[in-house]
Structures are given as C-alpha cells and as structure tokens.
Amino acid sequence: MAPGMTVVLWTLWQEMRFYLLFCLVVWHGLTYRRVTIFCLLWLVGSFVANSGDDKTLKLIFQPDYAQYFIAGIAIYLMHRPWAP
C-alpha cells in the first residue's frame, strides 16, 4: 500500500459507521420526515455522547464528525425533489 493511502484510511472507518447507522433509516423506508428525524436524533445523540465518557456512545454517534454527515444529508435534502 502506498504511504499516502494509510493517512486517509481513518475516514473509511468513519464512513462505514455512518452507513451502518443510516442503514437503519433505509431499512424502515426512506421518507423526508424519517431522514429529518434521524438527523435531529443523531445530532442530539452526538451532543450527549460528547458530554460524557461513554466510549460506546462516541463510537455510535461520532460526535467529532456527525455534524459533517448531517450537513451533507441536509444539503442533499435541499437538492433532491421529494414526491408528496
């Protein structure tokens, strides 16, 4: 593996956890409301995880990176036309 590639491998772990978490929403069916509620709950969960010392909560809610994923989802929701 090239030396420069090992520097960015940590992002794959962050993305994989995001996709596993978002898989719960997809499993129940994607709607605008469910995705919005998911983002709100994830944001609150990241605040709770960041305020405590529970490593499990930090692993699930990713308080250091959650805001970037949530912003990406919000931008996508603004861009994508939703059917009524």
PyMOL Python script that loads the backbone (N, CA, C, O; Angstrom):
from pymol import cmd

cmd.read_pdbstr("""\
ATOM      1  N   MET A   1       0.847  -1.172   0.000  1.00  0.00           N
ATOM      2  CA  MET A   1       0.000   0.000   0.000  1.00  0.00           C
ATOM      3  C   MET A   1       0.892   1.236   0.000  1.00  0.00           C
ATOM      4  O   MET A   1       1.914   1.275   0.686  1.00  0.00           O
ATOM      5  N   ALA A   2       0.504   2.227  -0.762  1.00  0.00           N
ATOM      6  CA  ALA A   2       1.288   3.456  -0.863  1.00  0.00           C
ATOM      7  C   ALA A   2       1.254   4.199   0.467  1.00  0.00           C
ATOM      8  O   ALA A   2       0.235   4.174   1.157  1.00  0.00           O
ATOM      9  N   PRO A   3       2.348   4.860   0.839  1.00  0.00           N
ATOM     10  CA  PRO A   3       2.394   5.567   2.124  1.00  0.00           C
ATOM     11  C   PRO A   3       1.300   6.630   2.274  1.00  0.00           C
ATOM     12  O   PRO A   3       0.780   6.817   3.375  1.00  0.00           O
ATOM     13  N   GLY A   4       0.945   7.320   1.207  1.00  0.00           N
ATOM     14  CA  GLY A   4      -0.088   8.344   1.284  1.00  0.00           C
ATOM     15  C   GLY A   4      -1.473   7.791   1.546  1.00  0.00           C
ATOM     16  O   GLY A   4      -2.334   8.505   2.060  1.00  0.00           O
ATOM     17  N   MET A   5      -1.705   6.533   1.204  1.00  0.00           N
ATOM     18  CA  MET A   5      -3.038   5.951   1.389  1.00  0.00           C
ATOM     19  C   MET A   5      -3.341   5.663   2.848  1.00  0.00           C
ATOM     20  O   MET A   5      -4.498   5.754   3.259  1.00  0.00           O
ATOM     21  N   THR A   6      -2.340   5.321   3.638  1.00  0.00           N
ATOM     22  CA  THR A   6      -2.602   4.996   5.041  1.00  0.00           C
ATOM     23  C   THR A   6      -3.061   6.218   5.822  1.00  0.00           C
ATOM     24  O   THR A   6      -3.708   6.082   6.860  1.00  0.00           O
ATOM     25  N   VAL A   7      -2.737   7.398   5.340  1.00  0.00           N
ATOM     26  CA  VAL A   7      -3.148   8.621   6.016  1.00  0.00           C
ATOM     27  C   VAL A   7      -4.656   8.805   5.950  1.00  0.00           C
ATOM     28  O   VAL A   7      -5.250   9.315   6.900  1.00  0.00           O
ATOM     29  N   VAL A   8      -5.286   8.408   4.864  1.00  0.00           N
ATOM     30  CA  VAL A   8      -6.716   8.644   4.702  1.00  0.00           C
ATOM     31  C   VAL A   8      -7.581   7.444   5.062  1.00  0.00           C
ATOM     32  O   VAL A   8      -8.805   7.531   4.959  1.00  0.00           O
ATOM     33  N   LEU A   9      -7.007   6.353   5.471  1.00  0.00           N
ATOM     34  CA  LEU A   9      -7.805   5.172   5.794  1.00  0.00           C
ATOM     35  C   LEU A   9      -8.727   5.377   6.986  1.00  0.00           C
ATOM     36  O   LEU A   9      -9.748   4.697   7.092  1.00  0.00           O
ATOM     37  N   TRP A  10      -8.390   6.303   7.893  1.00  0.00           N
ATOM     38  CA  TRP A  10      -9.233   6.532   9.059  1.00  0.00           C
ATOM     39  C   TRP A  10     -10.623   7.023   8.640  1.00  0.00           C
ATOM     40  O   TRP A  10     -11.600   6.791   9.352  1.00  0.00           O
ATOM     41  N   THR A  11     -10.716   7.700   7.491  1.00  0.00           N
ATOM     42  CA  THR A  11     -12.023   8.190   7.055  1.00  0.00           C
ATOM     43  C   THR A  11     -12.958   7.048   6.666  1.00  0.00           C
ATOM     44  O   THR A  11     -14.176   7.171   6.791  1.00  0.00           O
ATOM     45  N   LEU A  12     -12.399   5.957   6.201  1.00  0.00           N
ATOM     46  CA  LEU A  12     -13.233   4.814   5.834  1.00  0.00           C
ATOM     47  C   LEU A  12     -13.969   4.257   7.047  1.00  0.00           C
ATOM     48  O   LEU A  12     -15.124   3.845   6.938  1.00  0.00           O
ATOM     49  N   TRP A  13     -13.310   4.243   8.195  1.00  0.00           N
ATOM     50  CA  TRP A  13     -13.941   3.774   9.430  1.00  0.00           C
ATOM     51  C   TRP A  13     -15.095   4.703   9.815  1.00  0.00           C
ATOM     52  O   TRP A  13     -16.153   4.232  10.232  1.00  0.00           O
ATOM     53  N   GLN A  14     -14.899   6.012   9.680  1.00  0.00           N
ATOM     54  CA  GLN A  14     -15.967   6.967   9.990  1.00  0.00           C
ATOM     55  C   GLN A  14     -17.146   6.781   9.035  1.00  0.00           C
ATOM     56  O   GLN A  14     -18.301   6.766   9.461  1.00  0.00           O
ATOM     57  N   GLU A  15     -16.851   6.642   7.756  1.00  0.00           N
ATOM     58  CA  GLU A  15     -17.912   6.485   6.764  1.00  0.00           C
ATOM     59  C   GLU A  15     -18.664   5.164   6.937  1.00  0.00           C
ATOM     60  O   GLU A  15     -19.885   5.121   6.785  1.00  0.00           O
ATOM     61  N   MET A  16     -17.953   4.109   7.249  1.00  0.00           N
ATOM     62  CA  MET A  16     -18.615   2.821   7.430  1.00  0.00           C
ATOM     63  C   MET A  16     -19.604   2.893   8.592  1.00  0.00           C
ATOM     64  O   MET A  16     -20.708   2.358   8.491  1.00  0.00           O
ATOM     65  N   ARG A  17     -19.226   3.544   9.694  1.00  0.00           N
ATOM     66  CA  ARG A  17     -20.141   3.677  10.821  1.00  0.00           C
ATOM     67  C   ARG A  17     -21.345   4.531  10.449  1.00  0.00           C
ATOM     68  O   ARG A  17     -22.460   4.257  10.893  1.00  0.00           O
ATOM     69  N   PHE A  18     -21.129   5.572   9.632  1.00  0.00           N
ATOM     70  CA  PHE A  18     -22.260   6.384   9.181  1.00  0.00           C
ATOM     71  C   PHE A  18     -23.218   5.545   8.357  1.00  0.00           C
ATOM     72  O   PHE A  18     -24.428   5.588   8.579  1.00  0.00           O
ATOM     73  N   TYR A  19     -22.689   4.777   7.401  1.00  0.00           N
ATOM     74  CA  TYR A  19     -23.549   3.976   6.535  1.00  0.00           C
ATOM     75  C   TYR A  19     -24.292   2.901   7.331  1.00  0.00           C
ATOM     76  O   TYR A  19     -25.446   2.604   7.023  1.00  0.00           O
ATOM     77  N   LEU A  20     -23.673   2.328   8.321  1.00  0.00           N
ATOM     78  CA  LEU A  20     -24.367   1.348   9.161  1.00  0.00           C
ATOM     79  C   LEU A  20     -25.480   2.012   9.956  1.00  0.00           C
ATOM     80  O   LEU A  20     -26.560   1.442  10.111  1.00  0.00           O
ATOM     81  N   LEU A  21     -25.224   3.206  10.455  1.00  0.00           N
ATOM     82  CA  LEU A  21     -26.244   3.932  11.206  1.00  0.00           C
ATOM     83  C   LEU A  21     -27.392   4.359  10.299  1.00  0.00           C
ATOM     84  O   LEU A  21     -28.559   4.223  10.664  1.00  0.00           O
ATOM     85  N   PHE A  22     -27.061   4.871   9.125  1.00  0.00           N
ATOM     86  CA  PHE A  22     -28.093   5.324   8.185  1.00  0.00           C
ATOM     87  C   PHE A  22     -28.867   4.144   7.604  1.00  0.00           C
ATOM     88  O   PHE A  22     -29.991   4.309   7.131  1.00  0.00           O
ATOM     89  N   CYS A  23     -28.276   2.971   7.640  1.00  0.00           N
ATOM     90  CA  CYS A  23     -28.946   1.761   7.163  1.00  0.00           C
ATOM     91  C   CYS A  23     -30.236   1.509   7.945  1.00  0.00           C
ATOM     92  O   CYS A  23     -31.182   0.936   7.406  1.00  0.00           O
ATOM     93  N   LEU A  24     -30.281   1.928   9.201  1.00  0.00           N
ATOM     94  CA  LEU A  24     -31.497   1.781   9.999  1.00  0.00           C
ATOM     95  C   LEU A  24     -32.648   2.577   9.393  1.00  0.00           C
ATOM     96  O   LEU A  24     -33.787   2.111   9.373  1.00  0.00           O
ATOM     97  N   VAL A  25     -32.349   3.779   8.896  1.00  0.00           N
ATOM     98  CA  VAL A  25     -33.379   4.596   8.267  1.00  0.00           C
ATOM     99  C   VAL A  25     -33.841   3.950   6.959  1.00  0.00           C
ATOM    100  O   VAL A  25     -35.038   3.868   6.682  1.00  0.00           O
ATOM    101  N   VAL A  26     -32.885   3.500   6.173  1.00  0.00           N
ATOM    102  CA  VAL A  26     -33.210   2.886   4.881  1.00  0.00           C
ATOM    103  C   VAL A  26     -34.026   1.627   5.085  1.00  0.00           C
ATOM    104  O   VAL A  26     -34.937   1.338   4.310  1.00  0.00           O
ATOM    105  N   TRP A  27     -33.702   0.877   6.128  1.00  0.00           N
ATOM    106  CA  TRP A  27     -34.408  -0.375   6.415  1.00  0.00           C
ATOM    107  C   TRP A  27     -35.891  -0.122   6.682  1.00  0.00           C
ATOM    108  O   TRP A  27     -36.745  -0.910   6.276  1.00  0.00           O
ATOM    109  N   HIS A  28     -36.188   0.983   7.369  1.00  0.00           N
ATOM    110  CA  HIS A  28     -37.581   1.307   7.686  1.00  0.00           C
ATOM    111  C   HIS A  28     -38.276   2.056   6.559  1.00  0.00           C
ATOM    112  O   HIS A  28     -39.483   2.287   6.622  1.00  0.00           O
ATOM    113  N   GLY A  29     -37.544   2.428   5.549  1.00  0.00           N
ATOM    114  CA  GLY A  29     -38.123   3.156   4.422  1.00  0.00           C
ATOM    115  C   GLY A  29     -37.731   4.621   4.455  1.00  0.00           C
ATOM    116  O   GLY A  29     -37.870   5.291   5.479  1.00  0.00           O
ATOM    117  N   LEU A  30     -37.246   5.107   3.339  1.00  0.00           N
ATOM    118  CA  LEU A  30     -36.808   6.494   3.263  1.00  0.00           C
ATOM    119  C   LEU A  30     -37.987   7.421   2.996  1.00  0.00           C
ATOM    120  O   LEU A  30     -38.696   7.293   1.998  1.00  0.00           O
ATOM    121  N   THR A  31     -38.167   8.333   3.900  1.00  0.00           N
ATOM    122  CA  THR A  31     -39.094   9.440   3.691  1.00  0.00           C
ATOM    123  C   THR A  31     -38.377  10.695   4.171  1.00  0.00           C
ATOM    124  O   THR A  31     -37.426  10.623   4.949  1.00  0.00           O
ATOM    125  N   TYR A  32     -38.842  11.834   3.699  1.00  0.00           N
ATOM    126  CA  TYR A  32     -38.237  13.101   4.121  1.00  0.00           C
ATOM    127  C   TYR A  32     -38.302  13.240   5.639  1.00  0.00           C
ATOM    128  O   TYR A  32     -37.340  13.659   6.281  1.00  0.00           O
ATOM    129  N   ARG A  33     -39.443  12.884   6.192  1.00  0.00           N
ATOM    130  CA  ARG A  33     -39.646  13.027   7.639  1.00  0.00           C
ATOM    131  C   ARG A  33     -38.702  12.115   8.435  1.00  0.00           C
ATOM    132  O   ARG A  33     -38.116  12.549   9.427  1.00  0.00           O
ATOM    133  N   ARG A  34     -38.556  10.878   8.012  1.00  0.00           N
ATOM    134  CA  ARG A  34     -37.679   9.941   8.722  1.00  0.00           C
ATOM    135  C   ARG A  34     -36.222  10.370   8.661  1.00  0.00           C
ATOM    136  O   ARG A  34     -35.488  10.256   9.642  1.00  0.00           O
ATOM    137  N   VAL A  35     -35.814  10.860   7.511  1.00  0.00           N
ATOM    138  CA  VAL A  35     -34.424  11.308   7.381  1.00  0.00           C
ATOM    139  C   VAL A  35     -34.195  12.536   8.251  1.00  0.00           C
ATOM    140  O   VAL A  35     -33.146  12.652   8.887  1.00  0.00           O
ATOM    141  N   THR A  36     -35.152  13.449   8.291  1.00  0.00           N
ATOM    142  CA  THR A  36     -35.024  14.643   9.131  1.00  0.00           C
ATOM    143  C   THR A  36     -34.982  14.271  10.610  1.00  0.00           C
ATOM    144  O   THR A  36     -34.161  14.798  11.361  1.00  0.00           O
ATOM    145  N   ILE A  37     -35.852  13.377  11.022  1.00  0.00           N
ATOM    146  CA  ILE A  37     -35.855  12.925  12.421  1.00  0.00           C
ATOM    147  C   ILE A  37     -34.551  12.212  12.754  1.00  0.00           C
ATOM    148  O   ILE A  37     -34.003  12.399  13.840  1.00  0.00           O
ATOM    149  N   PHE A  38     -34.050  11.396  11.829  1.00  0.00           N
ATOM    150  CA  PHE A  38     -32.772  10.725  12.019  1.00  0.00           C
ATOM    151  C   PHE A  38     -31.665  11.747  12.279  1.00  0.00           C
ATOM    152  O   PHE A  38     -30.864  11.591  13.201  1.00  0.00           O
ATOM    153  N   CYS A  39     -31.632  12.793  11.454  1.00  0.00           N
ATOM    154  CA  CYS A  39     -30.589  13.814  11.610  1.00  0.00           C
ATOM    155  C   CYS A  39     -30.714  14.522  12.953  1.00  0.00           C
ATOM    156  O   CYS A  39     -29.711  14.774  13.619  1.00  0.00           O
ATOM    157  N   LEU A  40     -31.932  14.840  13.348  1.00  0.00           N
ATOM    158  CA  LEU A  40     -32.146  15.508  14.630  1.00  0.00           C
ATOM    159  C   LEU A  40     -31.721  14.617  15.794  1.00  0.00           C
ATOM    160  O   LEU A  40     -31.028  15.070  16.705  1.00  0.00           O
ATOM    161  N   LEU A  41     -32.132  13.361  15.762  1.00  0.00           N
ATOM    162  CA  LEU A  41     -31.767  12.437  16.827  1.00  0.00           C
ATOM    163  C   LEU A  41     -30.265  12.178  16.862  1.00  0.00           C
ATOM    164  O   LEU A  41     -29.673  12.049  17.934  1.00  0.00           O
ATOM    165  N   TRP A  42     -29.654  12.103  15.682  1.00  0.00           N
ATOM    166  CA  TRP A  42     -28.213  11.886  15.621  1.00  0.00           C
ATOM    167  C   TRP A  42     -27.466  13.093  16.185  1.00  0.00           C
ATOM    168  O   TRP A  42     -26.456  12.935  16.871  1.00  0.00           O
ATOM    169  N   LEU A  43     -27.959  14.292  15.900  1.00  0.00           N
ATOM    170  CA  LEU A  43     -27.325  15.494  16.429  1.00  0.00           C
ATOM    171  C   LEU A  43     -27.415  15.536  17.949  1.00  0.00           C
ATOM    172  O   LEU A  43     -26.431  15.835  18.625  1.00  0.00           O
ATOM    173  N   VAL A  44     -28.592  15.238  18.484  1.00  0.00           N
ATOM    174  CA  VAL A  44     -28.769  15.197  19.940  1.00  0.00           C
ATOM    175  C   VAL A  44     -27.896  14.095  20.539  1.00  0.00           C
ATOM    176  O   VAL A  44     -27.257  14.299  21.572  1.00  0.00           O
ATOM    177  N   GLY A  45     -27.867  12.934  19.895  1.00  0.00           N
ATOM    178  CA  GLY A  45     -27.029  11.839  20.376  1.00  0.00           C
ATOM    179  C   GLY A  45     -25.558  12.188  20.374  1.00  0.00           C
ATOM    180  O   GLY A  45     -24.821  11.768  21.267  1.00  0.00           O
ATOM    181  N   SER A  46     -25.116  12.950  19.385  1.00  0.00           N
ATOM    182  CA  SER A  46     -23.702  13.336  19.343  1.00  0.00           C
ATOM    183  C   SER A  46     -23.373  14.321  20.463  1.00  0.00           C
ATOM    184  O   SER A  46     -22.273  14.285  21.015  1.00  0.00           O
ATOM    185  N   PHE A  47     -24.326  15.209  20.805  1.00  0.00           N
ATOM    186  CA  PHE A  47     -24.112  16.118  21.934  1.00  0.00           C
ATOM    187  C   PHE A  47     -24.020  15.339  23.240  1.00  0.00           C
ATOM    188  O   PHE A  47     -23.154  15.607  24.072  1.00  0.00           O
ATOM    189  N   VAL A  48     -24.915  14.377  23.414  1.00  0.00           N
ATOM    190  CA  VAL A  48     -24.908  13.555  24.637  1.00  0.00           C
ATOM    191  C   VAL A  48     -23.621  12.739  24.708  1.00  0.00           C
ATOM    192  O   VAL A  48     -22.995  12.649  25.763  1.00  0.00           O
ATOM    193  N   ALA A  49     -23.234  12.150  23.592  1.00  0.00           N
ATOM    194  CA  ALA A  49     -22.007  11.347  23.569  1.00  0.00           C
ATOM    195  C   ALA A  49     -20.781  12.196  23.846  1.00  0.00           C
ATOM    196  O   ALA A  49     -19.844  11.735  24.498  1.00  0.00           O
ATOM    197  N   ASN A  50     -20.775  13.420  23.365  1.00  0.00           N
ATOM    198  CA  ASN A  50     -19.627  14.300  23.555  1.00  0.00           C
ATOM    199  C   ASN A  50     -19.526  14.813  24.984  1.00  0.00           C
ATOM    200  O   ASN A  50     -18.433  15.125  25.456  1.00  0.00           O
ATOM    201  N   SER A  51     -20.666  14.903  25.681  1.00  0.00           N
ATOM    202  CA  SER A  51     -20.650  15.420  27.045  1.00  0.00           C
ATOM    203  C   SER A  51     -20.274  14.366  28.076  1.00  0.00           C
ATOM    204  O   SER A  51     -19.956  14.708  29.215  1.00  0.00           O
ATOM    205  N   GLY A  52     -20.304  13.105  27.704  1.00  0.00           N
ATOM    206  CA  GLY A  52     -19.972  12.035  28.643  1.00  0.00           C
ATOM    207  C   GLY A  52     -18.694  11.321  28.268  1.00  0.00           C
ATOM    208  O   GLY A  52     -17.996  11.703  27.329  1.00  0.00           O
ATOM    209  N   ASP A  53     -18.403  10.281  29.018  1.00  0.00           N
ATOM    210  CA  ASP A  53     -17.187   9.498  28.785  1.00  0.00           C
ATOM    211  C   ASP A  53     -17.496   8.099  28.262  1.00  0.00           C
ATOM    212  O   ASP A  53     -16.617   7.238  28.258  1.00  0.00           O
ATOM    213  N   ASP A  54     -18.714   7.861  27.826  1.00  0.00           N
ATOM    214  CA  ASP A  54     -19.100   6.541  27.343  1.00  0.00           C
ATOM    215  C   ASP A  54     -18.544   6.315  25.937  1.00  0.00           C
ATOM    216  O   ASP A  54     -18.961   6.973  24.984  1.00  0.00           O
ATOM    217  N   LYS A  55     -17.616   5.396  25.818  1.00  0.00           N
ATOM    218  CA  LYS A  55     -16.966   5.136  24.532  1.00  0.00           C
ATOM    219  C   LYS A  55     -17.925   4.513  23.519  1.00  0.00           C
ATOM    220  O   LYS A  55     -17.774   4.720  22.315  1.00  0.00           O
ATOM    221  N   THR A  56     -18.903   3.758  23.996  1.00  0.00           N
ATOM    222  CA  THR A  56     -19.875   3.140  23.099  1.00  0.00           C
ATOM    223  C   THR A  56     -20.724   4.204  22.414  1.00  0.00           C
ATOM    224  O   THR A  56     -20.963   4.130  21.209  1.00  0.00           O
ATOM    225  N   LEU A  57     -21.181   5.195  23.183  1.00  0.00           N
ATOM    226  CA  LEU A  57     -21.963   6.280  22.593  1.00  0.00           C
ATOM    227  C   LEU A  57     -21.125   7.067  21.592  1.00  0.00           C
ATOM    228  O   LEU A  57     -21.620   7.460  20.535  1.00  0.00           O
ATOM    229  N   LYS A  58     -19.876   7.292  21.920  1.00  0.00           N
ATOM    230  CA  LYS A  58     -18.998   8.013  20.997  1.00  0.00           C
ATOM    231  C   LYS A  58     -18.745   7.202  19.731  1.00  0.00           C
ATOM    232  O   LYS A  58     -18.617   7.767  18.645  1.00  0.00           O
ATOM    233  N   LEU A  59     -18.674   5.895  19.865  1.00  0.00           N
ATOM    234  CA  LEU A  59     -18.486   5.038  18.704  1.00  0.00           C
ATOM    235  C   LEU A  59     -19.713   5.080  17.789  1.00  0.00           C
ATOM    236  O   LEU A  59     -19.576   5.101  16.565  1.00  0.00           O
ATOM    237  N   ILE A  60     -20.894   5.092  18.373  1.00  0.00           N
ATOM    238  CA  ILE A  60     -22.131   5.076  17.597  1.00  0.00           C
ATOM    239  C   ILE A  60     -22.435   6.453  16.998  1.00  0.00           C
ATOM    240  O   ILE A  60     -22.725   6.557  15.806  1.00  0.00           O
ATOM    241  N   PHE A  61     -22.373   7.504  17.812  1.00  0.00           N
ATOM    242  CA  PHE A  61     -22.836   8.818  17.370  1.00  0.00           C
ATOM    243  C   PHE A  61     -21.754   9.700  16.759  1.00  0.00           C
ATOM    244  O   PHE A  61     -22.075  10.749  16.201  1.00  0.00           O
ATOM    245  N   GLN A  62     -20.504   9.319  16.842  1.00  0.00           N
ATOM    246  CA  GLN A  62     -19.394  10.032  16.207  1.00  0.00           C
ATOM    247  C   GLN A  62     -19.452  11.541  16.456  1.00  0.00           C
ATOM    248  O   GLN A  62     -19.594  12.302  15.498  1.00  0.00           O
ATOM    249  N   PRO A  63     -19.348  11.997  17.692  1.00  0.00           N
ATOM    250  CA  PRO A  63     -19.541  13.423  17.964  1.00  0.00           C
ATOM    251  C   PRO A  63     -18.537  14.348  17.265  1.00  0.00           C
ATOM    252  O   PRO A  63     -18.822  15.533  17.090  1.00  0.00           O
ATOM    253  N   ASP A  64     -17.398  13.846  16.873  1.00  0.00           N
ATOM    254  CA  ASP A  64     -16.420  14.699  16.186  1.00  0.00           C
ATOM    255  C   ASP A  64     -16.747  14.918  14.717  1.00  0.00           C
ATOM    256  O   ASP A  64     -16.282  15.892  14.125  1.00  0.00           O
ATOM    257  N   TYR A  65     -17.529  14.039  14.119  1.00  0.00           N
ATOM    258  CA  TYR A  65     -17.781  14.109  12.676  1.00  0.00           C
ATOM    259  C   TYR A  65     -19.252  14.122  12.303  1.00  0.00           C
ATOM    260  O   TYR A  65     -19.578  14.303  11.129  1.00  0.00           O
ATOM    261  N   ALA A  66     -20.146  13.937  13.254  1.00  0.00           N
ATOM    262  CA  ALA A  66     -21.579  13.846  12.955  1.00  0.00           C
ATOM    263  C   ALA A  66     -22.090  15.081  12.227  1.00  0.00           C
ATOM    264  O   ALA A  66     -22.905  14.968  11.312  1.00  0.00           O
ATOM    265  N   GLN A  67     -21.618  16.257  12.623  1.00  0.00           N
ATOM    266  CA  GLN A  67     -22.129  17.489  12.001  1.00  0.00           C
ATOM    267  C   GLN A  67     -21.828  17.535  10.505  1.00  0.00           C
ATOM    268  O   GLN A  67     -22.600  18.118   9.743  1.00  0.00           O
ATOM    269  N   TYR A  68     -20.733  16.938  10.075  1.00  0.00           N
ATOM    270  CA  TYR A  68     -20.406  16.929   8.644  1.00  0.00           C
ATOM    271  C   TYR A  68     -21.337  15.999   7.867  1.00  0.00           C
ATOM    272  O   TYR A  68     -21.790  16.330   6.771  1.00  0.00           O
ATOM    273  N   PHE A  69     -21.614  14.837   8.447  1.00  0.00           N
ATOM    274  CA  PHE A  69     -22.540  13.918   7.786  1.00  0.00           C
ATOM    275  C   PHE A  69     -23.955  14.493   7.756  1.00  0.00           C
ATOM    276  O   PHE A  69     -24.654  14.376   6.749  1.00  0.00           O
ATOM    277  N   ILE A  70     -24.376  15.113   8.858  1.00  0.00           N
ATOM    278  CA  ILE A  70     -25.705  15.704   8.930  1.00  0.00           C
ATOM    279  C   ILE A  70     -25.825  16.858   7.937  1.00  0.00           C
ATOM    280  O   ILE A  70     -26.860  17.012   7.288  1.00  0.00           O
ATOM    281  N   ALA A  71     -24.783  17.660   7.816  1.00  0.00           N
ATOM    282  CA  ALA A  71     -24.798  18.760   6.840  1.00  0.00           C
ATOM    283  C   ALA A  71     -24.893  18.209   5.417  1.00  0.00           C
ATOM    284  O   ALA A  71     -25.597  18.773   4.580  1.00  0.00           O
ATOM    285  N   GLY A  72     -24.197  17.125   5.145  1.00  0.00           N
ATOM    286  CA  GLY A  72     -24.280  16.509   3.825  1.00  0.00           C
ATOM    287  C   GLY A  72     -25.673  15.997   3.523  1.00  0.00           C
ATOM    288  O   GLY A  72     -26.164  16.145   2.404  1.00  0.00           O
ATOM    289  N   ILE A  73     -26.312  15.395   4.513  1.00  0.00           N
ATOM    290  CA  ILE A  73     -27.684  14.924   4.333  1.00  0.00           C
ATOM    291  C   ILE A  73     -28.618  16.108   4.108  1.00  0.00           C
ATOM    292  O   ILE A  73     -29.491  16.050   3.242  1.00  0.00           O
ATOM    293  N   ALA A  74     -28.442  17.188   4.885  1.00  0.00           N
ATOM    294  CA  ALA A  74     -29.297  18.370   4.744  1.00  0.00           C
ATOM    295  C   ALA A  74     -29.157  18.991   3.362  1.00  0.00           C
ATOM    296  O   ALA A  74     -30.152  19.386   2.754  1.00  0.00           O
ATOM    297  N   ILE A  75     -27.935  19.080   2.865  1.00  0.00           N
ATOM    298  CA  ILE A  75     -27.721  19.631   1.525  1.00  0.00           C
ATOM    299  C   ILE A  75     -28.382  18.738   0.482  1.00  0.00           C
ATOM    300  O   ILE A  75     -28.985  19.229  -0.472  1.00  0.00           O
ATOM    301  N   TYR A  76     -28.269  17.440   0.666  1.00  0.00           N
ATOM    302  CA  TYR A  76     -28.927  16.523  -0.269  1.00  0.00           C
ATOM    303  C   TYR A  76     -30.442  16.692  -0.224  1.00  0.00           C
ATOM    304  O   TYR A  76     -31.100  16.685  -1.265  1.00  0.00           O
ATOM    305  N   LEU A  77     -30.997  16.844   0.981  1.00  0.00           N
ATOM    306  CA  LEU A  77     -32.451  17.006   1.097  1.00  0.00           C
ATOM    307  C   LEU A  77     -32.924  18.300   0.437  1.00  0.00           C
ATOM    308  O   LEU A  77     -34.020  18.343  -0.123  1.00  0.00           O
ATOM    309  N   MET A  78     -32.111  19.349   0.498  1.00  0.00           N
ATOM    310  CA  MET A  78     -32.480  20.609  -0.161  1.00  0.00           C
ATOM    311  C   MET A  78     -32.408  20.472  -1.681  1.00  0.00           C
ATOM    312  O   MET A  78     -33.163  21.120  -2.406  1.00  0.00           O
ATOM    313  N   HIS A  79     -31.514  19.642  -2.146  1.00  0.00           N
ATOM    314  CA  HIS A  79     -31.309  19.490  -3.579  1.00  0.00           C
ATOM    315  C   HIS A  79     -32.306  18.525  -4.222  1.00  0.00           C
ATOM    316  O   HIS A  79     -32.802  18.770  -5.322  1.00  0.00           O
ATOM    317  N   ARG A  80     -32.591  17.430  -3.523  1.00  0.00           N
ATOM    318  CA  ARG A  80     -33.417  16.363  -4.102  1.00  0.00           C
ATOM    319  C   ARG A  80     -34.888  16.742  -4.048  1.00  0.00           C
ATOM    320  O   ARG A  80     -35.384  17.138  -2.993  1.00  0.00           O
ATOM    321  N   PRO A  81     -35.585  16.629  -5.157  1.00  0.00           N
ATOM    322  CA  PRO A  81     -37.041  16.879  -5.136  1.00  0.00           C
ATOM    323  C   PRO A  81     -37.768  15.663  -4.527  1.00  0.00           C
ATOM    324  O   PRO A  81     -37.554  14.531  -4.961  1.00  0.00           O
ATOM    325  N   TRP A  82     -38.592  15.892  -3.560  1.00  0.00           N
ATOM    326  CA  TRP A  82     -39.341  14.821  -2.896  1.00  0.00           C
ATOM    327  C   TRP A  82     -40.753  14.789  -3.431  1.00  0.00           C
ATOM    328  O   TRP A  82     -41.373  15.824  -3.678  1.00  0.00           O
ATOM    329  N   ALA A  83     -41.239  13.597  -3.601  1.00  0.00           N
ATOM    330  CA  ALA A  83     -42.634  13.422  -4.038  1.00  0.00           C
ATOM    331  C   ALA A  83     -43.545  13.616  -2.829  1.00  0.00           C
ATOM    332  O   ALA A  83     -43.194  13.212  -1.720  1.00  0.00           O
ATOM    333  N   PRO A  84     -44.699  14.223  -3.028  1.00  0.00           N
ATOM    334  CA  PRO A  84     -45.623  14.443  -1.879  1.00  0.00           C
ATOM    335  C   PRO A  84     -46.200  13.149  -1.344  1.00  0.00           C
ATOM    336  O   PRO A  84     -46.982  13.168  -0.393  1.00  0.00           O
TER     337      PRO A  84
END
""", "prot")
cmd.dss("prot")
cmd.show_as("cartoon", "prot")
cmd.util.cbc("prot")
cmd.orient("prot")
